Structure formats: structure tokens, C-alpha cells
């Protein structure tokens, strides 16, 4: 048996805020107005789907589900920028839009410009680009 990654799912408290955040990072997602009151939004991001489900959607089929404490994620989503300057630009855009930054852009010893922000639900989102 060979499985392939097909969907990355995020459970979100505020779907509109999450769509706005990830659109800011360049994902082609419906706007909050286009999504309306949908409990689930899914989009192709280069051969893999990213799905956003509200907490209520998850609880509809898994009533015992509880959200981990904010900021205590077991995984992260990483976005590659075209240049180190774009990492700085993306970080600043996220911070200027009122979202939380964890690590300001820095030159990592593994040869990348790196930064860490959090989406509206506290999920870690890494921003990186190879150093020139």
C-alpha cells in the first residue's frame, strides 16, 4: 500500500479570520464573503488540498473533540518565499494585519531566512527562503 498526502486540514475557531490570514500569505482561497457561512472550505494548493473546518463541524461527527491549548501545535505549515526579502515582507504584512509573530525574520544556520507567525487559531506558520 502506498499513500499520498492529499489534504492538510486545519480546525478553526473563526473561518473568516483564517481565510483572510491565509489569503494574505498567497493562498487562492475564497474571501470570507464568498465562503459565507460554510462550515468547510477546501482549495487546491499545488496538488494537495488545504481544508478549513469550523470547530462546530468537527464536533458534529466527533462530539468529544476538544481544541488543544492555543499555540500548542504538533505541526506547522511552511510557506516558501521567493527571496529572503520576501520573508521579511510577508512577516511584516502579517504583523501589520494584526496577527501574532513568534520569531522575527532571521538568517538561520541551515541557510534560510526564517520567520514564524501564528494564524488566528495559534497554529504555527513558518515563512522561509534560501539565503542568497
Protein Blocks (a to p, Z undefined) as FASTA:
>chain_A
ZZddfbdcdddfblmlmmmmmmmnopacddfklnmmafbdcddehhiacddddfklmmmm
mmmbccddehiafbdcddddfbfklmmmmmmmmmmnopacfbdcdddfkopacdddddfk
opacddddddZZ
